[in-house]
Amino acid sequence: MLIFGAATAIWAAVLASSLTWPAIPFPSGLAAHHEKRADLALSAPKPSPATLQAAAIENERTLTSSPTTATAWLRAAYIRQQQSGALDAESLRYIETSYRVAPLGPGVSPWRILFVFENWPTVTPTIRSAAVTELRAFAGSNKGARALVDTIRNPTGRLAAKLAIRKPR
């Protein structure tokens, strides 16, 4: 029993260290580890093609380990947009998949709301509808929703977001 307890403690320490220091490779295929490594690669204000490729690889590993990770689907759309300069059909499919796997995911909501409303003119009606629903739910449970909406730089998206959460008179 002592050996089992020691082995469990060692494995827990290894898992914790992989999430604490994501730059260190971890062979287990743990989705959260790959997510942290993808985020680390994208942490520069303007990621280079090499860092975008590294983030894409880590993000693909996340999706392989956990295909229902909404942030990974959204990150795939973001990476593709950064690589090509625009949201294409594949990027839009990734955003729709993000909504399918977690329509009101609290962990992904702030980023997804910003991303979709920043790209409001190019997203599909299906994505727009999902984003409005998510924003309304987020605003209903988060006092910072209006401040989040105020950070949207795209004037069309900001207006759409403000109209989505306005209080009726």
N, CA and C atoms as a LAMMPS dump frame, in Angstrom:
ITEM: TIMESTEP
0
ITEM: NUMBER OF ATOMS
507
ITEM: BOX BOUNDS ff ff ff
-5.0000000000000000e+02 5.0000000000000000e+02
-5.0000000000000000e+02 5.0000000000000000e+02
-5.0000000000000000e+02 5.0000000000000000e+02
ITEM: ATOMS id mol type element x y z
1 1 1 N 0.816 -1.191 0
2 1 2 C 0 0 0
3 1 3 C 0.863 1.26 0
4 2 1 N 1.997 1.2 0.677
5 2 2 C 2.906 2.333 0.733
6 2 3 C 3.464 2.648 -0.654
7 3 1 N 3.775 1.611 -1.427
8 3 2 C 4.299 1.807 -2.78
9 3 3 C 3.238 2.459 -3.654
10 4 1 N 1.989 2.016 -3.548
11 4 2 C 0.896 2.609 -4.328
12 4 3 C 0.718 4.081 -3.982
13 5 1 N 0.773 4.404 -2.71
14 5 2 C 0.632 5.798 -2.277
15 5 3 C 1.774 6.662 -2.784
16 6 1 N 2.982 6.124 -2.744
17 6 2 C 4.142 6.881 -3.23
18 6 3 C 4.057 7.086 -4.735
19 7 1 N 3.645 6.042 -5.459
20 7 2 C 3.52 6.155 -6.915
21 7 3 C 2.442 7.175 -7.283
22 8 1 N 1.348 7.175 -6.547
23 8 2 C 0.276 8.133 -6.789
24 8 3 C 0.757 9.56 -6.53
25 9 1 N 1.502 9.747 -5.463
26 9 2 C 2.022 11.077 -5.14
27 9 3 C 2.998 11.566 -6.199
28 10 1 N 3.852 10.678 -6.672
29 10 2 C 4.811 11.055 -7.723
30 10 3 C 4.066 11.429 -9.004
31 11 1 N 3.089 10.617 -9.389
32 11 2 C 2.328 10.905 -10.615
33 11 3 C 1.568 12.232 -10.48
34 12 1 N 1.009 12.503 -9.33
35 12 2 C 0.305 13.774 -9.104
36 12 3 C 1.276 14.944 -9.224
37 13 1 N 2.476 14.782 -8.701
38 13 2 C 3.483 15.844 -8.804
39 13 3 C 3.89 16.078 -10.252
40 14 1 N 4.024 14.998 -11.017
41 14 2 C 4.377 15.124 -12.436
42 14 3 C 3.269 15.856 -13.193
43 15 1 N 2.015 15.488 -12.939
44 15 2 C 0.891 16.155 -13.606
45 15 3 C 0.826 17.632 -13.232
46 16 1 N 0.989 17.92 -11.95
47 16 2 C 0.935 19.319 -11.502
48 16 3 C 2.069 20.128 -12.123
49 17 1 N 3.247 19.539 -12.206
50 17 2 C 4.377 20.278 -12.79
51 17 3 C 4.168 20.523 -14.273
52 18 1 N 3.502 19.597 -14.964
53 18 2 C 3.273 19.8 -16.401
54 18 3 C 2.334 20.965 -16.651
55 19 1 N 1.419 21.213 -15.724
56 19 2 C 0.506 22.344 -15.875
57 19 3 C 1.128 23.642 -15.363
58 20 1 N 2.04 23.525 -14.428
59 20 2 C 2.705 24.702 -13.887
60 20 3 C 3.782 25.222 -14.828
61 21 1 N 4.497 24.304 -15.449
62 21 2 C 5.573 24.674 -16.378
63 21 3 C 5.288 24.072 -17.745
64 22 1 N 4.379 24.678 -18.517
65 22 2 C 3.973 24.077 -19.792
66 22 3 C 5.066 24.044 -20.848
67 23 1 N 6.147 24.786 -20.673
68 23 2 C 7.225 24.763 -21.661
69 23 3 C 7.971 23.43 -21.638
70 24 1 N 7.849 22.695 -20.539
71 24 2 C 8.507 21.395 -20.447
72 24 3 C 7.625 20.357 -21.133
73 25 1 N 8.155 19.624 -22.123
74 25 2 C 7.346 18.608 -22.808
75 25 3 C 6.835 17.549 -21.83
76 26 1 N 5.63 17.102 -22.065
77 26 2 C 5.005 16.093 -21.211
78 26 3 C 4.402 15.03 -22.11
79 27 1 N 4.849 13.786 -22.016
80 27 2 C 4.458 12.763 -22.984
81 27 3 C 3.069 12.16 -22.832
82 28 1 N 2.321 12.502 -21.806
83 28 2 C 1.079 11.773 -21.545
84 28 3 C -0.071 12.127 -22.48
85 29 1 N -0.012 13.256 -23.174
86 29 2 C -1.128 13.644 -24.026
87 29 3 C -2.243 14.322 -23.255
88 30 1 N -1.937 14.871 -22.103
89 30 2 C -2.915 15.552 -21.266
90 30 3 C -3.395 16.812 -21.981
91 31 1 N -4.685 16.914 -22.235
92 31 2 C -5.239 18.025 -23.009
93 31 3 C -4.923 19.375 -22.371
94 32 1 N -5.052 19.483 -21.057
95 32 2 C -4.8 20.761 -20.393
96 32 3 C -3.35 21.203 -20.581
97 33 1 N -2.425 20.265 -20.605
98 33 2 C -1.017 20.593 -20.827
99 33 3 C -0.832 21.17 -22.232
100 34 1 N -1.439 20.543 -23.22
101 34 2 C -1.316 21.03 -24.595
102 34 3 C -2.003 22.387 -24.762
103 35 1 N -3.104 22.586 -24.062
104 35 2 C -3.764 23.899 -24.107
105 35 3 C -2.851 24.981 -23.56
106 36 1 N -2.224 24.713 -22.425
107 36 2 C -1.31 25.704 -21.851
108 36 3 C -0.149 25.985 -22.794
109 37 1 N 0.372 24.955 -23.456
110 37 2 C 1.483 25.16 -24.393
111 37 3 C 1.026 25.969 -25.611
112 38 1 N -0.193 25.724 -26.078
113 38 2 C -0.725 26.516 -27.201
114 38 3 C -0.901 27.969 -26.78
115 39 1 N -1.448 28.194 -25.596
116 39 2 C -1.615 29.563 -25.091
117 39 3 C -0.269 30.258 -24.927
118 40 1 N 0.714 29.518 -24.447
119 40 2 C 2.052 30.079 -24.284
120 40 3 C 2.623 30.51 -25.64
121 41 1 N 2.419 29.694 -26.663
122 41 2 C 2.908 30.035 -28
123 41 3 C 2.204 31.272 -28.554
124 42 1 N 0.962 31.483 -28.161
125 42 2 C 0.191 32.629 -28.663
126 42 3 C 0.284 33.858 -27.758
127 43 1 N 1.11 33.804 -26.733
128 43 2 C 1.138 34.891 -25.76
129 43 3 C 1.778 36.18 -26.289
130 44 1 N 2.534 36.116 -27.365
131 44 2 C 3.138 37.331 -27.927
132 44 3 C 2.041 38.198 -28.545
133 45 1 N 2.195 39.538 -28.492
134 45 2 C 1.178 40.421 -29.083
135 45 3 C 0.926 40.127 -30.565
136 46 1 N 1.965 39.846 -31.303
137 46 2 C 1.827 39.497 -32.728
138 46 3 C 2.62 38.215 -32.958
139 47 1 N 1.96 37.052 -32.834
140 47 2 C 2.678 35.782 -32.972
141 47 3 C 3.317 35.635 -34.365
142 48 1 N 4.508 35.086 -34.387
143 48 2 C 5.215 34.833 -35.643
144 48 3 C 4.642 33.581 -36.308
145 49 1 N 4.942 33.38 -37.593
146 49 2 C 4.489 32.148 -38.252
147 49 3 C 4.958 30.885 -37.524
148 50 1 N 6.167 30.915 -36.981
149 50 2 C 6.679 29.742 -36.256
150 50 3 C 5.884 29.491 -34.973
151 51 1 N 5.572 30.557 -34.245
152 51 2 C 4.809 30.358 -33.006
153 51 3 C 3.367 29.979 -33.311
154 52 1 N 2.82 30.494 -34.408
155 52 2 C 1.468 30.079 -34.808
156 52 3 C 1.451 28.594 -35.154
157 53 1 N 2.498 28.137 -35.828
158 53 2 C 2.583 26.717 -36.178
159 53 3 C 2.729 25.866 -34.919
160 54 1 N 3.56 26.319 -33.973
161 54 2 C 3.722 25.589 -32.711
162 54 3 C 2.394 25.54 -31.955
163 55 1 N 1.674 26.658 -31.93
164 55 2 C 0.374 26.695 -31.26
165 55 3 C -0.617 25.773 -31.955
166 56 1 N -0.578 25.741 -33.282
167 56 2 C -1.485 24.864 -34.039
168 56 3 C -1.219 23.398 -33.717
169 57 1 N 0.042 23.035 -33.593
170 57 2 C 0.391 21.646 -33.261
171 57 3 C -0.114 21.293 -31.863
172 58 1 N 0.151 22.166 -30.902
173 58 2 C -0.319 21.897 -29.538
174 58 3 C -1.844 21.882 -29.473
175 59 1 N -2.476 22.768 -30.226
176 59 2 C -3.933 22.814 -30.227
177 59 3 C -4.514 21.537 -30.837
178 60 1 N -3.883 21.043 -31.884
179 60 2 C -4.334 19.788 -32.494
180 60 3 C -4.19 18.633 -31.505
181 61 1 N -3.135 18.657 -30.724
182 61 2 C -2.946 17.627 -29.684
183 61 3 C -4.038 17.741 -28.614
184 62 1 N -4.431 18.972 -28.297
185 62 2 C -5.534 19.161 -27.351
186 62 3 C -6.794 18.518 -27.893
187 63 1 N -7.099 18.814 -29.16
188 63 2 C -8.327 18.281 -29.755
189 63 3 C -8.28 16.771 -29.903
190 64 1 N -7.103 16.223 -30.131
191 64 2 C -6.962 14.774 -30.203
192 64 3 C -7.244 14.15 -28.836
193 65 1 N -6.743 14.796 -27.781
194 65 2 C -6.943 14.284 -26.421
195 65 3 C -8.348 14.541 -25.9
196 66 1 N -8.913 15.673 -26.29
197 66 2 C -10.221 16.071 -25.768
198 66 3 C -10.987 16.863 -26.828
199 67 1 N -11.694 16.168 -27.721
200 67 2 C -12.363 16.85 -28.836
201 67 3 C -13.537 17.746 -28.434
202 68 1 N -13.92 17.74 -27.181
203 68 2 C -15.021 18.607 -26.749
204 68 3 C -14.518 19.822 -25.973
205 69 1 N -13.3 20.234 -26.24
206 69 2 C -12.725 21.41 -25.592
207 69 3 C -13.043 22.634 -26.443
208 70 1 N -14.02 23.42 -25.993
209 70 2 C -14.494 24.576 -26.774
210 70 3 C -13.386 25.584 -27.025
211 71 1 N -12.532 25.814 -26.031
212 71 2 C -11.451 26.78 -26.219
213 71 3 C -10.491 26.335 -27.316
214 72 1 N -10.286 25.05 -27.459
215 72 2 C -9.381 24.552 -28.499
216 72 3 C -9.978 24.772 -29.888
217 73 1 N -11.282 24.584 -30.035
218 73 2 C -11.919 24.845 -31.328
219 73 3 C -11.853 26.326 -31.666
220 74 1 N -12.08 27.171 -30.666
221 74 2 C -11.997 28.606 -30.903
222 74 3 C -10.56 29.024 -31.214
223 75 1 N -9.609 28.437 -30.494
224 75 2 C -8.204 28.726 -30.755
225 75 3 C -7.819 28.302 -32.17
226 76 1 N -8.359 27.195 -32.647
227 76 2 C -8.081 26.752 -34.025
228 76 3 C -8.553 27.802 -35.026
229 77 1 N -9.723 28.385 -34.771
230 77 2 C -10.225 29.45 -35.653
231 77 3 C -9.322 30.672 -35.588
232 78 1 N -8.904 31.033 -34.383
233 78 2 C -8.031 32.191 -34.207
234 78 3 C -6.693 31.983 -34.922
235 79 1 N -6.099 30.811 -34.733
236 79 2 C -4.81 30.52 -35.377
237 79 3 C -4.951 30.585 -36.888
238 80 1 N -6.003 29.983 -37.398
239 80 2 C -6.221 29.984 -38.85
240 80 3 C -6.403 31.414 -39.363
241 81 1 N -7.139 32.231 -38.615
242 81 2 C -7.336 33.628 -39.007
243 81 3 C -6.002 34.379 -38.999
244 82 1 N -5.19 34.135 -37.977
245 82 2 C -3.893 34.805 -37.901
246 82 3 C -2.966 34.371 -39.04
247 83 1 N -3.055 33.106 -39.428
248 83 2 C -2.205 32.608 -40.501
249 83 3 C -2.627 33.127 -41.871
250 84 1 N -3.937 33.248 -42.087
251 84 2 C -4.422 33.641 -43.417
252 84 3 C -4.829 35.106 -43.503
253 85 1 N -5.068 35.735 -42.369
254 85 2 C -5.48 37.129 -42.368
255 85 3 C -6.98 37.34 -42.428
256 86 1 N -7.745 36.265 -42.47
257 86 2 C -9.208 36.39 -42.546
258 86 3 C -9.862 35.127 -41.989
259 87 1 N -11.13 35.266 -41.627
260 87 2 C -11.909 34.091 -41.248
261 87 3 C -12.41 33.438 -42.537
262 88 1 N -12.031 32.205 -42.755
263 88 2 C -12.499 31.482 -43.936
264 88 3 C -13.547 30.457 -43.501
265 89 1 N -14.01 29.665 -44.445
266 89 2 C -15.069 28.679 -44.153
267 89 3 C -14.637 27.699 -43.065
268 90 1 N -13.379 27.303 -43.084
269 90 2 C -12.876 26.366 -42.077
270 90 3 C -12.862 27.022 -40.69
271 91 1 N -12.438 28.268 -40.614
272 91 2 C -12.443 28.998 -39.339
273 91 3 C -13.855 29.111 -38.787
274 92 1 N -14.788 29.428 -39.658
275 92 2 C -16.185 29.553 -39.23
276 92 3 C -16.719 28.21 -38.733
277 93 1 N -16.304 27.127 -39.374
278 93 2 C -16.712 25.79 -38.924
279 93 3 C -16.153 25.512 -37.529
280 94 1 N -14.921 25.943 -37.273
281 94 2 C -14.324 25.755 -35.951
282 94 3 C -15.102 26.535 -34.882
283 95 1 N -15.509 27.745 -35.202
284 95 2 C -16.287 28.545 -34.24
285 95 3 C -17.63 27.866 -33.97
286 96 1 N -18.286 27.403 -35.03
287 96 2 C -19.567 26.703 -34.84
288 96 3 C -19.382 25.455 -33.985
289 97 1 N -18.285 24.734 -34.189
290 97 2 C -18.015 23.544 -33.382
291 97 3 C -17.793 23.936 -31.927
292 98 1 N -17.123 25.049 -31.708
293 98 2 C -16.925 25.543 -30.346
294 98 3 C -18.269 25.762 -29.651
295 99 1 N -19.222 26.323 -30.375
296 99 2 C -20.561 26.523 -29.804
297 99 3 C -21.307 25.198 -29.631
298 100 1 N -21.095 24.256 -30.526
299 100 2 C -21.771 22.965 -30.386
300 100 3 C -21.299 22.217 -29.145
301 101 1 N -19.993 22.255 -28.867
302 101 2 C -19.491 21.487 -27.725
303 101 3 C -19.717 22.195 -26.394
304 102 1 N -19.831 23.515 -26.393
305 102 2 C -20.089 24.256 -25.147
306 102 3 C -20.792 25.559 -25.49
307 103 1 N -22.124 25.504 -25.686
308 103 2 C -22.842 26.712 -26.104
309 103 3 C -22.763 27.869 -25.12
310 104 1 N -22.655 27.561 -23.848
311 104 2 C -22.601 28.614 -22.833
312 104 3 C -21.436 28.354 -21.885
313 105 1 N -20.335 27.906 -22.435
314 105 2 C -19.179 27.568 -21.614
315 105 3 C -18.613 28.766 -20.889
316 106 1 N -18.699 28.81 -19.565
317 106 2 C -18.236 29.999 -18.843
318 106 3 C -16.74 30.258 -19.011
319 107 1 N -15.939 29.222 -19.172
320 107 2 C -14.507 29.406 -19.334
321 107 3 C -14.124 30.019 -20.668
322 108 1 N -14.916 29.758 -21.676
323 108 2 C -14.612 30.247 -23.017
324 108 3 C -15.4 31.511 -23.351
325 109 1 N -16.438 31.806 -22.619
326 109 2 C -17.352 32.894 -22.988
327 109 3 C -16.705 34.252 -23.215
328 110 1 N -15.898 34.781 -22.29
329 110 2 C -15.356 36.126 -22.546
330 110 3 C -14.543 36.198 -23.835
331 111 1 N -13.665 35.227 -24.025
332 111 2 C -12.823 35.234 -25.226
333 111 3 C -13.669 35.037 -26.488
334 112 1 N -14.606 34.09 -26.43
335 112 2 C -15.421 33.803 -27.613
336 112 3 C -16.311 34.991 -27.959
337 113 1 N -16.89 35.624 -26.949
338 113 2 C -17.726 36.81 -27.195
339 113 3 C -16.9 37.884 -27.89
340 114 1 N -15.723 38.178 -27.357
341 114 2 C -14.864 39.194 -27.98
342 114 3 C -14.489 38.8 -29.408
343 115 1 N -14.081 37.562 -29.589
344 115 2 C -13.633 37.102 -30.905
345 115 3 C -14.753 37.199 -31.941
346 116 1 N -15.931 36.729 -31.584
347 116 2 C -17.05 36.737 -32.533
348 116 3 C -17.506 38.162 -32.839
349 117 1 N -17.671 38.983 -31.804
350 117 2 C -18.146 40.347 -32.054
351 117 3 C -17.081 41.213 -32.742
352 118 1 N -15.812 40.917 -32.541
353 118 2 C -14.764 41.617 -33.288
354 118 3 C -14.831 41.268 -34.782
355 119 1 N -15.32 40.087 -35.076
356 119 2 C -15.419 39.618 -36.461
357 119 3 C -16.873 39.572 -36.941
358 120 1 N -17.722 40.363 -36.332
359 120 2 C -19.166 40.342 -36.576
360 120 3 C -19.551 40.388 -38.055
361 121 1 N -18.961 41.245 -38.867
362 121 2 C -19.388 41.308 -40.271
363 121 3 C -19.115 40.025 -41.061
364 122 1 N -18.173 39.19 -40.607
365 122 2 C -17.795 38.011 -41.393
366 122 3 C -18.339 36.695 -40.853
367 123 1 N -18.954 36.709 -39.668
368 123 2 C -19.471 35.448 -39.129
369 123 3 C -20.858 35.146 -39.693
370 124 1 N -21.219 33.885 -39.633
371 124 2 C -22.491 33.428 -40.19
372 124 3 C -23.664 33.783 -39.272
373 125 1 N -24.874 33.778 -39.803
374 125 2 C -26.05 34.013 -38.947
375 125 3 C -26.159 33.001 -37.802
376 126 1 N -25.759 31.773 -38.024
377 126 2 C -25.792 30.756 -36.965
378 126 3 C -24.858 31.142 -35.824
379 127 1 N -23.667 31.592 -36.165
380 127 2 C -22.707 32.016 -35.146
381 127 3 C -23.21 33.273 -34.449
382 128 1 N -23.771 34.193 -35.208
383 128 2 C -24.307 35.426 -34.598
384 128 3 C -25.372 35.102 -33.562
385 129 1 N -26.286 34.223 -33.92
386 129 2 C -27.36 33.845 -33.002
387 129 3 C -26.793 33.214 -31.73
388 130 1 N -25.837 32.313 -31.895
389 130 2 C -25.218 31.66 -30.736
390 130 3 C -24.482 32.676 -29.874
391 131 1 N -23.808 33.638 -30.508
392 131 2 C -23.054 34.66 -29.764
393 131 3 C -23.985 35.573 -28.972
394 132 1 N -25.103 35.951 -29.564
395 132 2 C -26.067 36.802 -28.86
396 132 3 C -26.634 36.047 -27.66
397 133 1 N -26.982 34.786 -27.845
398 133 2 C -27.492 33.975 -26.739
399 133 3 C -26.453 33.859 -25.634
400 134 1 N -25.214 33.599 -26.026
401 134 2 C -24.145 33.477 -25.032
402 134 3 C -23.913 34.798 -24.306
403 135 1 N -23.887 35.898 -25.038
404 135 2 C -23.657 37.205 -24.423
405 135 3 C -24.765 37.537 -23.427
406 136 1 N -26.003 37.263 -23.789
407 136 2 C -27.119 37.537 -22.872
408 136 3 C -27.008 36.695 -21.599
409 137 1 N -26.654 35.425 -21.752
410 137 2 C -26.483 34.563 -20.578
411 137 3 C -25.306 35.041 -19.734
412 138 1 N -24.232 35.422 -20.395
413 138 2 C -23.045 35.917 -19.693
414 138 3 C -23.363 37.216 -18.953
415 139 1 N -24.077 38.104 -19.601
416 139 2 C -24.442 39.385 -18.977
417 139 3 C -25.38 39.178 -17.79
418 140 1 N -26.203 38.134 -17.856
419 140 2 C -27.122 37.857 -16.76
420 140 3 C -26.432 37.36 -15.508
421 141 1 N -25.218 36.846 -15.641
422 141 2 C -24.527 36.292 -14.478
423 141 3 C -23.173 36.938 -14.213
424 142 1 N -22.834 37.964 -14.968
425 142 2 C -21.514 38.566 -14.817
426 142 3 C -21.619 40.088 -14.906
427 143 1 N -21.282 40.748 -13.831
428 143 2 C -21.381 42.211 -13.793
429 143 3 C -20.386 42.888 -14.733
430 144 1 N -19.336 42.19 -15.14
431 144 2 C -18.331 42.764 -16.024
432 144 3 C -18.661 42.655 -17.499
433 145 1 N -19.859 42.176 -17.827
434 145 2 C -20.216 41.972 -19.234
435 145 3 C -20.246 43.284 -20.014
436 146 1 N -20.783 44.322 -19.417
437 146 2 C -20.839 45.617 -20.125
438 146 3 C -19.431 46.172 -20.362
439 147 1 N -18.562 46.011 -19.395
440 147 2 C -17.171 46.448 -19.581
441 147 3 C -16.5 45.634 -20.684
442 148 1 N -16.817 44.345 -20.745
443 148 2 C -16.279 43.494 -21.81
444 148 3 C -16.75 43.99 -23.175
445 149 1 N -18.024 44.291 -23.285
446 149 2 C -18.593 44.796 -24.546
447 149 3 C -17.922 46.102 -24.948
448 150 1 N -17.606 46.942 -23.985
449 150 2 C -16.959 48.222 -24.29
450 150 3 C -15.551 48.061 -24.859
451 151 1 N -14.947 46.882 -24.697
452 151 2 C -13.607 46.661 -25.244
453 151 3 C -13.629 46.194 -26.699
454 152 1 N -14.8 45.905 -27.234
455 152 2 C -14.9 45.465 -28.635
456 152 3 C -14.556 46.65 -29.529
457 153 1 N -13.539 46.488 -30.367
458 153 2 C -13.063 47.582 -31.222
459 153 3 C -13.859 47.716 -32.515
460 154 1 N -14.406 46.622 -33.028
461 154 2 C -15.173 46.671 -34.271
462 154 3 C -16.492 47.387 -33.986
463 155 1 N -16.744 48.535 -34.635
464 155 2 C -17.956 49.303 -34.304
465 155 3 C -19.252 48.535 -34.563
466 156 1 N -19.285 47.743 -35.623
467 156 2 C -20.491 46.96 -35.917
468 156 3 C -20.727 45.911 -34.845
469 157 1 N -19.67 45.231 -34.457
470 157 2 C -19.779 44.212 -33.418
471 157 3 C -20.125 44.803 -32.068
472 158 1 N -19.509 45.94 -31.741
473 158 2 C -19.801 46.596 -30.457
474 158 3 C -21.265 47.02 -30.392
475 159 1 N -21.784 47.591 -31.492
476 159 2 C -23.189 47.994 -31.525
477 159 3 C -24.103 46.781 -31.367
478 160 1 N -23.798 45.707 -32.091
479 160 2 C -24.617 44.487 -31.986
480 160 3 C -24.596 43.949 -30.561
481 161 1 N -23.439 43.968 -29.932
482 161 2 C -23.326 43.466 -28.557
483 161 3 C -24.091 44.357 -27.584
484 162 1 N -23.982 45.663 -27.757
485 162 2 C -24.712 46.585 -26.869
486 162 3 C -26.221 46.419 -27.027
487 163 1 N -26.665 46.236 -28.263
488 163 2 C -28.103 46.01 -28.479
489 163 3 C -28.549 44.687 -27.892
490 164 1 N -27.671 43.691 -27.917
491 164 2 C -28.043 42.367 -27.399
492 164 3 C -28.257 42.384 -25.885
493 165 1 N -27.531 43.249 -25.175
494 165 2 C -27.667 43.229 -23.7
495 165 3 C -28.342 44.466 -23.137
496 166 1 N -28.907 45.293 -24.007
497 166 2 C -29.567 46.49 -23.493
498 166 3 C -30.788 46.114 -22.679
499 167 1 N -31.059 46.914 -21.697
500 167 2 C -32.228 46.688 -20.831
501 167 3 C -33.437 47.363 -21.473
502 168 1 N -34.547 46.631 -21.581
503 168 2 C -35.756 47.274 -22.136
504 168 3 C -36.281 48.334 -21.183
505 169 1 N -36.876 49.366 -21.752
506 169 2 C -37.403 50.459 -20.919
507 169 3 C -38.73 50.091 -20.319
